Amino acid sequence: VQLQASGGGLVQAGSSLRLSCAASARTFGSYAIGWFRQAPGKEREFVAAIGWSGGSTVYADSVKGRFTISRDNAKNTVYLQMNSLKPEDTAVYYCAARHGTYYSIQSYDYDYWGQGTQVTVSS
């Protein structure tokens, strides 16, 4: 499975961005997808994840209520809508795929990773 993350950019605090993760797999619907991020000098951290059907989602406490993950299996794409962005959201955002119906919040459970997209939020 090849993943392509896009949609990052430089925005001001309080703004919104929508990240996209496009997948190459013909069986995209059989993968759970997670978003992770890594800020300079910090470890990679979990952001959000979604199950194969889109009916189950989970968020990190730091983004709950501000970020929304969704998927369109017909387009082989997962989205991360990010609202009310804060400077502490600045990081490289990665999407990852895990074969199976259920998501995980652990990075080691994911088998495939995209290349990352930079999100920078200025104060």
Solvent accessible surface area in square Angstrom, and as a share of the most:
residue,aa,sasa,rsa
1,V,49,0.28
2,Q,143,0.64
3,L,14,0.07
4,Q,104,0.46
5,A,2,0.02
6,S,53,0.34
7,G,36,0.35
8,G,29,0.28
9,G,29,0.28
10,L,131,0.65
11,V,27,0.15
12,Q,129,0.57
13,A,48,0.37
14,G,55,0.53
15,S,40,0.25
16,S,57,0.37
17,L,29,0.15
18,R,132,0.48
19,L,0,0.00
20,S,25,0.16
21,C,0,0.00
22,A,47,0.36
23,A,12,0.10
24,S,65,0.42
25,A,13,0.10
26,R,242,0.88
27,T,85,0.49
28,F,3,0.01
29,G,25,0.24
30,S,39,0.25
31,Y,19,0.07
32,A,0,0.00
33,I,1,0.00
34,G,0,0.00
35,W,0,0.00
36,F,2,0.01
37,R,15,0.05
38,Q,64,0.28
39,A,24,0.19
40,P,118,0.74
41,G,93,0.89
42,K,139,0.59
43,E,153,0.68
44,R,92,0.34
45,E,80,0.36
46,F,29,0.12
47,V,1,0.00
48,A,0,0.00
49,A,0,0.00
50,I,2,0.01
51,G,2,0.02
52,W,114,0.40
53,S,67,0.43
54,G,28,0.26
55,G,74,0.71
56,S,50,0.33
57,T,55,0.32
58,V,40,0.23
59,Y,44,0.17
60,A,20,0.16
61,D,121,0.62
62,S,62,0.40
63,V,0,0.00
64,K,119,0.51
65,G,80,0.77
66,R,33,0.12
67,F,5,0.02
68,T,74,0.43
69,I,5,0.03
70,S,49,0.31
71,R,30,0.11
72,D,43,0.22
73,N,56,0.29
74,A,102,0.79
75,K,137,0.58
76,N,36,0.19
77,T,14,0.08
78,V,0,0.00
79,Y,35,0.13
80,L,0,0.00
81,Q,57,0.25
82,M,0,0.00
83,N,59,0.30
84,S,59,0.38
85,L,2,0.01
86,K,84,0.36
87,P,54,0.34
88,E,120,0.54
89,D,0,0.00
90,T,34,0.20
91,A,2,0.01
92,V,42,0.24
93,Y,0,0.00
94,Y,38,0.14
95,C,0,0.00
96,A,0,0.00
97,A,0,0.00
98,R,64,0.23
99,H,113,0.50
100,G,23,0.22
101,T,56,0.33
102,Y,166,0.63
103,Y,71,0.27
104,S,14,0.09
105,I,85,0.43
106,Q,74,0.33
107,S,46,0.30
108,Y,173,0.66
109,D,48,0.25
110,Y,12,0.05
111,D,89,0.46
112,Y,81,0.31
113,W,82,0.29
114,G,9,0.09
115,Q,100,0.44
116,G,12,0.12
117,T,16,0.09
118,Q,87,0.39
119,V,0,0.00
120,T,45,0.26
121,V,7,0.04
122,S,45,0.29
123,S,130,0.84
